[in-house]
Amino acid sequence: MFRKSITALIALAIFSLSVRGQNGQPLYYMNLPQNHLFNPALRPSNNFYLGIGITGINVNVNNNFFNLSDVLIPGASDSLITFLHPDYDINKFLGTLKKSNFLTPGFNLQLFGLGFNAGNDLYISLDIIERVEGNISVPGDLLKLGLGGNEDFVGKTIDLNSLNAGLIWYREASLGFSKLAGEKLRIGARAGILFGMAGLNLDNRSLSLTVNDDYTHTFNANLMANLSGPVEVYFDADNNPDSLCFDEEVLKSASFYLNTRNMGFGLDLGAVYSISRKLSVSAAVTGLGFIKWKDRITNMKAESQFTFSGFSVDDVVNGSKTFDELADEMLDSLKNSFVYEDDDKPFTTMLHPSVILGASYNLTEKFGFGLLSQTIFAGGGMRESLTLSANLNLGNSLSLTAAYTAANHRYDNLGAGLAFRLGMMQIYLITDQIPVYWNRITSEGSSYPLPANWNKLNLRLGINMVLGNNVKKKNDKPMIVIDQQDKIKK
């Protein structure tokens, strides 16, 4: 059971590595209520909005070293092969690896959203969002060892201190505001209480690997794996993890979803400054916060030196081992290296903060250009992106954006966003990357297209109920427009 569960997780991670995403930058300059999730100082042109259930759905996967075409590639006669195929050029892939290679999957579901104009240029927002955030950081040498073999590492010690992993599922209930502070500055803040549902955290205090002359691997480890959630881990007589299973009864209980024992706090801060009628700049710091996990705790510790026989995907390629046999060997070694800690110690996970800097130039009151820089801090590293967008905002009746993003060492990321209003309903769809190059794959007599360099996945969609529109009309007094959405009197 333990092997099957962990193998399934590894398979899911490998699939996720085939795409990568950022965090939906095209949304920033669109006239949508959800843009306050990027900068709490931003506000839409409508006076009131309400969203329940499907008001905001966001799926994103982000990594810095894998494309879809690195995993699934055309083979002989347009057949499809994977990285385990003998014809796959593994050395070409190994040459693209970074010193630190990361994967950050995420899923957000906005269960409830409310925003309204409270008078005196004050805008109030309330949100309840279900969030799943993951981060895996793998040293490049570890991937080269597993995929390329031992030869280049015999007699060497590899520093694995940058190996990190974490996955958290939590609910955020937040209150925010946006208000003018003077004639040209608008400030905003959003603070929330966080309720942890389930969390997994690898605390890597020290880790190194030595490849011995006989091709065995010796680990020097000081690790702590912390788990909170509806999962039972069973241990053998030596206190090593033996099996794992989900507690289905807990998942059926309403008390699990209303759990308040794993509490935390989150904070976003932002500002927008109007330099002139056409030019404005903005800045935000989001994702500041933490969750303290206290409920259903399991602690496992690896603090020792242990040795196991070397493993390589090469064994699967040449047919000497099956992938299941290789996974079993690896999992046996990992399983026997961890021991159960019976203290049930609470642990803390930090959110992934980001710094966002933006500038917008409005050619007209309805059309302009935006420049956005985003830096995300996760797993001890920084992930940066830069987006240039063209934006058309016709009140909240129609909002269009076309975006180009440079991120993750890729420079062919084209994105787009569309939002339109049908009566009181505002519908929107946003993607960070539209595949430009395609391969045609033939399999079992059928032919279908496959993106050639799909390196990014970020999709947002939802429905809002909106009322009112405070966009300037022709007979209004002269106004200064902030980010095509806000206005202040001269």
C-alpha positions as CSV (number, residue, x, y, z in Angstrom):
1,M,0.0,0.0,0.0
2,F,2.8,2.4,0.9
3,R,4.6,1.6,-2.4
4,K,1.5,2.1,-4.5
5,S,0.6,5.4,-2.8
6,I,4.1,6.9,-3.1
7,T,4.5,5.6,-6.7
8,A,1.2,7.3,-7.6
9,L,2.4,10.5,-6.2
10,I,5.7,10.2,-8.2
11,A,3.8,9.5,-11.4
12,L,1.6,12.6,-10.7
13,A,4.7,14.7,-10.2
14,I,6.3,13.5,-13.4
15,F,3.1,14.4,-15.3
16,S,3.0,17.8,-13.7
17,L,6.6,18.4,-14.7
18,S,5.6,18.4,-18.4
19,V,4.1,21.8,-18.2
20,R,4.8,25.0,-16.3
21,G,2.8,28.1,-15.5
22,Q,3.1,31.4,-13.8
23,N,0.3,33.2,-11.9
24,G,-2.0,34.8,-14.4
25,Q,-0.4,38.2,-15.1
26,P,-2.9,39.0,-17.9
27,L,-5.5,39.5,-15.2
28,Y,-3.7,42.4,-13.6
29,Y,-4.8,45.2,-16.1
30,M,-8.2,43.7,-16.9
31,N,-11.3,45.4,-15.5
32,L,-12.2,42.4,-13.3
33,P,-12.9,42.3,-9.5
34,Q,-10.4,39.4,-9.2
35,N,-7.4,41.8,-9.9
36,H,-7.4,42.8,-6.3
37,L,-6.0,39.4,-5.5
38,F,-2.7,40.5,-7.2
39,N,-2.7,44.1,-5.8
40,P,-5.3,45.1,-3.1
41,A,-5.1,48.7,-4.2
42,L,-6.6,47.8,-7.6
43,R,-10.4,48.0,-8.0
44,P,-12.8,47.4,-10.8
45,S,-15.1,50.0,-12.4
46,N,-18.3,48.5,-11.1
47,N,-19.8,49.6,-7.8
48,F,-20.7,46.1,-6.6
49,Y,-19.9,42.5,-7.4
50,L,-20.9,39.2,-6.0
51,G,-19.5,35.7,-6.8
52,I,-20.5,32.4,-5.4
53,G,-19.2,28.9,-6.2
54,I,-17.7,29.4,-9.7
55,T,-16.7,33.0,-9.4
56,G,-13.0,32.2,-9.7
57,I,-11.3,28.9,-10.8
58,N,-7.5,28.9,-11.3
59,V,-5.2,26.0,-12.3
60,N,-1.5,26.5,-12.7
61,V,1.7,24.5,-12.9
62,N,5.1,26.1,-13.0
63,N,8.6,24.6,-13.5
64,N,11.8,25.8,-14.9
65,F,13.3,22.9,-16.8
66,F,10.6,20.7,-18.5
67,N,8.5,21.2,-21.6
68,L,5.8,18.9,-22.8
69,S,8.0,18.0,-25.7
70,D,10.7,16.9,-23.3
71,V,8.5,14.1,-22.1
72,L,6.3,13.2,-25.1
73,I,8.1,13.6,-28.4
74,P,7.5,12.4,-32.0
75,G,9.4,9.2,-32.8
76,A,9.8,7.1,-35.9
77,S,6.9,7.3,-38.3
78,D,5.3,10.1,-36.2
79,S,4.8,7.7,-33.3
80,L,5.0,9.0,-29.7
81,I,7.9,8.1,-27.4
82,T,8.7,9.1,-23.9
83,F,11.9,9.9,-22.0
84,L,12.2,6.1,-21.2
85,H,12.5,5.2,-24.8
86,P,16.0,4.1,-26.1
87,D,15.7,6.7,-29.0
88,Y,15.3,9.5,-26.5
89,D,18.4,11.8,-26.3
90,I,18.8,12.0,-22.6
91,N,22.0,14.0,-22.8
92,K,20.2,16.8,-24.6
93,F,17.8,17.0,-21.7
94,L,20.5,16.8,-19.0
95,G,22.2,19.8,-20.6
96,T,19.1,21.9,-19.9
97,L,19.0,21.2,-16.2
98,K,19.6,24.0,-13.7
99,K,21.4,24.0,-10.4
100,S,18.1,24.1,-8.7
101,N,15.0,22.7,-10.6
102,F,11.6,23.6,-9.2
103,L,8.0,22.6,-9.7
104,T,5.1,24.6,-8.1
105,P,1.6,23.3,-8.9
106,G,-1.4,25.2,-7.6
107,F,-5.2,25.3,-7.6
108,N,-7.5,28.0,-6.4
109,L,-11.2,28.0,-6.1
110,Q,-12.9,31.3,-5.0
111,L,-16.0,30.0,-3.1
112,F,-17.2,33.5,-2.3
113,G,-16.4,37.0,-3.5
114,L,-17.9,40.3,-2.6
115,G,-16.8,43.9,-3.4
116,F,-18.6,47.2,-3.1
117,N,-18.1,50.9,-3.0
118,A,-18.5,52.1,0.6
119,G,-18.4,55.8,-0.2
120,N,-15.6,58.4,0.2
121,D,-13.5,56.6,-2.4
122,L,-13.4,53.5,-0.2
123,Y,-13.8,50.0,-1.8
124,I,-14.3,46.9,0.4
125,S,-13.7,43.3,-0.6
126,L,-14.4,40.0,1.1
127,D,-13.2,36.6,-0.2
128,I,-13.3,33.0,0.7
129,I,-10.8,31.0,-1.3
130,E,-9.9,27.3,-1.3
131,R,-6.2,27.0,-2.1
132,V,-3.8,24.1,-2.9
133,E,-0.1,25.1,-3.2
134,G,2.9,22.9,-3.8
135,N,6.6,23.4,-4.1
136,I,9.3,20.8,-5.1
137,S,12.9,21.9,-5.5
138,V,15.4,19.3,-6.8
139,P,19.1,19.8,-7.3
140,G,20.3,19.3,-10.8
141,D,23.0,16.9,-9.8
142,L,20.5,14.5,-8.3
143,L,18.5,14.4,-11.6
144,K,21.7,13.9,-13.6
145,L,22.6,11.0,-11.3
146,G,19.3,9.3,-11.6
147,L,18.8,9.9,-15.3
148,G,22.4,9.8,-16.6
149,G,24.0,7.2,-14.4
150,N,26.8,7.1,-11.8
151,E,30.0,7.3,-13.9
152,D,30.6,11.1,-13.6
153,F,30.0,11.1,-9.8
154,V,32.1,8.1,-8.5
155,G,34.1,9.3,-5.5
156,K,32.3,12.6,-5.3
157,T,29.9,14.0,-2.7
158,I,26.8,15.9,-3.9
159,D,25.3,18.7,-1.8
160,L,21.5,18.2,-1.6
161,N,20.7,20.9,0.8
162,S,18.5,22.6,-1.8
163,L,16.2,19.6,-2.0
164,N,12.8,20.7,-0.6
165,A,9.2,19.6,-0.9
166,G,5.9,20.8,0.4
167,L,2.2,20.7,-0.3
168,I,-0.6,22.5,1.6
169,W,-4.4,22.7,1.3
170,Y,-6.0,25.5,3.1
171,R,-9.0,27.9,3.2
172,E,-8.5,31.7,3.2
173,A,-11.1,34.1,4.6
174,S,-10.0,37.7,4.0
175,L,-11.2,41.3,4.2
176,G,-9.6,44.0,2.0
177,F,-9.9,47.7,1.3
178,S,-8.8,50.1,-1.4
179,K,-8.8,53.9,-0.8
180,L,-7.4,57.1,-2.1
181,A,-4.7,58.7,0.0
182,G,-4.2,62.1,-1.5
183,E,-4.9,63.1,-5.1
184,K,-2.6,60.7,-6.9
185,L,-2.0,57.7,-4.6
186,R,-4.4,54.8,-3.9
187,I,-3.4,52.3,-1.3
188,G,-4.9,48.9,-0.4
189,A,-4.5,46.0,2.0
190,R,-6.0,42.5,2.4
191,A,-5.7,40.5,5.5
192,G,-7.0,37.0,6.0
193,I,-7.3,34.1,8.5
194,L,-6.1,30.8,7.1
195,F,-7.5,27.4,8.0
196,G,-5.2,24.5,7.1
197,M,-6.9,21.3,5.8
198,A,-3.9,19.2,5.0
199,G,-0.2,19.8,4.8
200,L,3.1,18.0,3.9
201,N,6.4,19.5,4.6
202,L,10.0,18.3,4.2
203,D,12.4,20.1,6.6
204,N,15.8,19.6,5.0
205,R,18.4,20.6,7.7
206,S,21.3,18.8,6.0
207,L,21.6,16.3,3.2
208,S,24.5,15.0,1.0
209,L,25.1,12.0,-1.2
210,T,28.4,10.2,-1.9
211,V,28.8,7.8,-4.8
212,N,31.1,5.1,-3.7
213,D,33.6,3.2,-5.8
214,D,31.3,0.1,-5.9
215,Y,28.5,2.4,-7.2
216,T,26.5,2.3,-4.0
217,H,25.2,5.6,-2.6
218,T,25.8,6.8,0.9
219,F,23.5,9.5,2.3
220,N,24.3,11.7,5.2
221,A,20.9,13.0,6.3
222,N,19.2,15.2,8.8
223,L,15.6,15.4,7.6
224,M,12.2,15.8,9.1
225,A,9.0,14.9,7.2
226,N,5.9,16.5,8.8
227,L,2.4,15.5,7.8
228,S,-1.0,16.9,8.9
229,G,-4.2,15.5,7.4
230,P,-6.6,12.6,7.1
231,V,-3.8,10.1,6.5
232,E,-2.7,7.2,8.6
233,V,0.9,6.1,8.4
234,Y,1.6,2.6,9.8
235,F,5.0,1.6,11.1
236,D,6.8,-1.7,11.4
237,A,8.6,-3.1,14.5
238,D,11.7,-0.9,13.8
239,N,9.5,2.2,13.6
240,N,10.0,2.5,9.8
241,P,7.0,3.6,7.7
242,D,5.4,0.4,6.4
243,S,2.1,1.5,4.8
244,L,-0.1,4.6,4.2
245,C,-3.8,5.0,3.7
246,F,-6.4,7.8,3.6
247,D,-9.0,7.9,6.3
248,E,-12.1,8.0,4.2
249,E,-14.4,8.4,7.2
250,V,-12.7,11.7,8.1
251,L,-13.1,12.9,4.6
252,K,-16.8,12.3,4.8
253,S,-17.1,14.3,8.0
254,A,-18.1,17.9,7.9
255,S,-15.9,18.6,11.0
256,F,-12.8,18.0,8.8
257,Y,-13.8,20.8,6.4
258,L,-14.7,23.1,9.3
259,N,-11.5,22.4,11.2
260,T,-10.0,25.4,13.0
261,R,-7.1,23.8,14.7
262,N,-4.6,24.6,11.9
263,M,-4.7,28.3,12.0
264,G,-2.7,30.9,10.2
265,F,-2.6,34.5,8.9
266,G,-2.0,36.1,5.5
267,L,-1.4,39.6,4.3
268,D,-1.3,41.5,1.0
269,L,-0.2,45.2,0.6
270,G,-0.4,47.3,-2.5
271,A,-0.4,50.8,-3.9
272,V,-1.1,52.6,-7.3
273,Y,0.4,56.0,-8.0
274,S,-0.8,58.2,-10.9
275,I,2.1,60.1,-12.4
276,S,0.0,61.8,-15.0
277,R,-3.4,61.5,-16.7
278,K,-2.0,58.7,-18.9
279,L,0.9,57.1,-16.8
280,S,0.6,55.3,-13.6
281,V,2.8,52.8,-11.6
282,S,1.9,50.2,-9.0
283,A,3.5,47.9,-6.5
284,A,2.4,45.1,-4.3
285,V,3.7,42.5,-1.8
286,T,1.4,39.5,-1.6
287,G,1.4,36.1,0.1
288,L,2.9,37.1,3.4
289,G,1.9,34.7,6.0
290,F,2.0,31.2,7.6
291,I,0.0,28.3,8.9
292,K,0.6,26.5,12.2
293,W,-0.3,22.8,11.9
294,K,-1.5,21.2,15.1
295,D,-4.2,18.6,14.1
296,R,-3.6,14.9,13.0
297,I,0.2,15.3,13.1
298,T,2.7,12.6,12.0
299,N,6.5,13.3,12.3
300,M,9.1,11.2,10.6
301,K,12.8,11.8,11.1
302,A,16.0,10.7,9.2
303,E,19.1,11.6,11.1
304,S,21.8,9.1,10.2
305,Q,24.1,7.7,7.5
306,F,22.6,5.0,5.3
307,T,23.7,3.3,2.1
308,F,21.8,1.6,-0.7
309,S,22.6,0.3,-4.2
310,G,22.8,2.9,-6.9
311,F,19.8,3.4,-9.2
312,S,19.4,4.8,-12.7
313,V,16.7,5.2,-15.2
314,D,19.2,3.7,-17.6
315,D,18.4,0.3,-16.1
316,V,14.8,0.7,-17.3
317,V,15.9,1.9,-20.8
318,N,18.2,-1.1,-21.4
319,G,15.6,-3.5,-20.0
320,S,17.6,-4.8,-17.0
321,K,14.9,-3.6,-14.6
322,T,11.3,-2.6,-14.8
323,F,10.2,0.9,-13.7
324,D,8.3,-0.8,-10.8
325,E,11.4,-2.6,-9.7
326,L,13.4,0.6,-9.7
327,A,10.7,2.4,-7.8
328,D,10.6,-0.4,-5.2
329,E,14.3,-0.3,-4.6
330,M,14.3,3.5,-4.2
331,L,11.2,3.4,-1.9
332,D,12.7,0.6,0.3
333,S,15.8,2.7,0.8
334,L,13.8,5.8,1.6
335,K,11.4,3.9,3.9
336,N,14.1,2.4,5.9
337,S,15.9,5.7,6.4
338,F,12.9,7.3,8.2
339,V,11.8,6.5,11.7
340,Y,8.6,7.5,13.5
341,E,8.7,10.4,16.0
342,D,6.0,9.9,18.7
343,D,6.0,13.5,19.9
344,D,3.4,14.7,17.4
345,K,5.2,18.1,17.2
346,P,3.3,20.9,15.5
347,F,5.0,22.5,12.5
348,T,4.8,25.7,10.6
349,T,4.6,26.3,6.8
350,M,5.2,29.6,5.2
351,L,3.3,31.0,2.2
352,H,5.1,31.9,-1.0
353,P,5.4,35.7,-1.0
354,S,5.7,37.6,-4.2
355,V,6.7,41.2,-5.2
356,I,4.8,42.7,-8.1
357,L,5.8,46.0,-9.9
358,G,3.7,47.4,-12.7
359,A,3.4,50.4,-15.0
360,S,0.6,51.3,-17.4
361,Y,0.3,53.9,-20.1
362,N,-3.1,54.8,-21.5
363,L,-3.2,55.9,-25.1
364,T,-6.9,56.6,-24.6
365,E,-9.3,56.3,-21.7
366,K,-10.1,52.8,-22.9
367,F,-6.9,51.4,-24.5
368,G,-3.4,51.2,-23.1
369,F,-0.3,49.2,-22.5
370,G,0.9,47.5,-19.3
371,L,4.3,46.3,-18.0
372,L,4.4,43.9,-15.1
373,S,7.2,42.3,-13.2
374,Q,6.6,39.5,-10.7
375,T,9.1,37.8,-8.4
376,I,7.9,34.8,-6.4
377,F,9.9,33.5,-3.4
378,A,9.6,29.7,-2.8
379,G,11.8,26.9,-1.8
380,G,14.7,29.1,-1.0
381,G,14.8,30.6,-4.5
382,M,13.3,33.3,-6.7
383,R,11.1,32.8,-9.8
384,E,10.8,35.9,-12.0
385,S,8.7,36.9,-14.9
386,L,8.1,40.0,-17.0
387,T,4.9,40.6,-18.9
388,L,4.0,43.2,-21.6
389,S,0.3,43.5,-22.4
390,A,-2.1,45.5,-24.5
391,N,-5.4,46.2,-22.8
392,L,-8.9,47.3,-23.9
393,N,-11.4,48.1,-21.2
394,L,-14.9,49.3,-22.2
395,G,-16.2,49.7,-18.7
396,N,-17.2,46.3,-17.4
397,S,-19.1,45.5,-20.6
398,L,-16.0,44.2,-22.4
399,S,-12.4,43.7,-21.3
400,L,-9.7,42.3,-23.6
401,T,-6.0,41.7,-23.1
402,A,-3.2,40.3,-25.2
403,A,0.1,39.5,-23.3
404,Y,3.6,38.4,-23.9
405,T,5.6,36.9,-20.9
406,A,9.2,36.1,-20.5
407,A,9.5,33.5,-17.7
408,N,11.4,30.3,-16.8
409,H,14.0,30.9,-19.5
410,R,11.3,30.9,-22.2
411,Y,10.5,33.8,-24.4
412,D,7.6,32.6,-26.5
413,N,4.8,32.8,-24.0
414,L,1.7,34.4,-25.5
415,G,-1.4,34.9,-23.3
416,A,-4.9,36.4,-23.7
417,G,-7.9,37.3,-21.6
418,L,-11.6,38.0,-22.4
419,A,-14.3,39.3,-20.1
420,F,-17.7,40.4,-21.2
421,R,-21.0,41.3,-19.5
422,L,-24.5,39.7,-20.2
423,G,-26.9,41.7,-18.1
424,M,-25.7,41.5,-14.5
425,M,-23.4,38.5,-15.3
426,Q,-19.7,39.0,-16.1
427,I,-18.0,36.0,-17.7
428,Y,-14.2,35.8,-18.0
429,L,-11.6,33.4,-19.4
430,I,-7.8,34.0,-19.1
431,T,-4.8,31.9,-20.2
432,D,-1.1,32.7,-19.8
433,Q,0.1,30.7,-22.8
434,I,-1.3,29.9,-26.1
435,P,0.8,27.2,-27.8
436,V,2.4,28.5,-31.0
437,Y,4.2,25.5,-32.3
438,W,2.5,22.1,-32.8
439,N,3.6,18.5,-33.6
440,R,1.2,16.1,-35.3
441,I,1.2,12.7,-33.6
442,T,0.0,9.4,-35.1
443,S,-1.1,6.7,-32.7
444,E,-3.2,3.6,-33.4
445,G,-4.3,5.0,-36.7
446,S,-5.5,8.3,-35.4
447,S,-3.7,11.6,-35.9
448,Y,-3.9,14.5,-33.4
449,P,-2.0,17.7,-32.7
450,L,0.4,18.1,-29.7
451,P,1.9,21.4,-28.5
452,A,5.7,21.2,-29.4
453,N,7.0,23.6,-26.7
454,W,4.1,23.8,-24.2
455,N,6.0,24.9,-21.1
456,K,3.4,26.6,-19.1
457,L,-0.2,26.1,-17.8
458,N,-2.3,28.8,-16.2
459,L,-6.0,29.0,-16.7
460,R,-8.5,31.3,-15.0
461,L,-12.2,31.4,-15.5
462,G,-15.3,32.4,-13.6
463,I,-18.6,34.3,-13.5
464,N,-19.4,37.4,-11.4
465,M,-22.6,39.3,-10.8
466,V,-21.8,43.0,-11.2
467,L,-23.8,46.2,-10.8
468,G,-23.0,49.8,-11.6
469,N,-20.1,51.2,-13.5
470,N,-18.1,54.3,-12.4
471,V,-16.2,54.7,-15.7
472,K,-16.1,58.4,-16.7
473,K,-18.8,59.6,-19.0
474,K,-18.6,62.3,-21.6
475,N,-20.3,64.9,-19.5
476,D,-18.2,64.2,-16.4
477,K,-15.7,66.7,-15.0
478,P,-12.0,66.1,-16.0
479,M,-10.6,63.0,-14.3
480,I,-7.3,61.3,-13.8
481,V,-7.5,57.6,-14.6
482,I,-5.5,55.1,-12.5
483,D,-4.8,51.8,-14.3
484,Q,-7.8,52.4,-16.5
485,Q,-10.0,51.5,-13.6
486,D,-10.0,54.2,-10.9
487,K,-10.5,57.9,-11.0
488,I,-9.9,61.0,-8.9
489,K,-10.9,64.6,-9.3
490,K,-8.2,67.1,-10.3
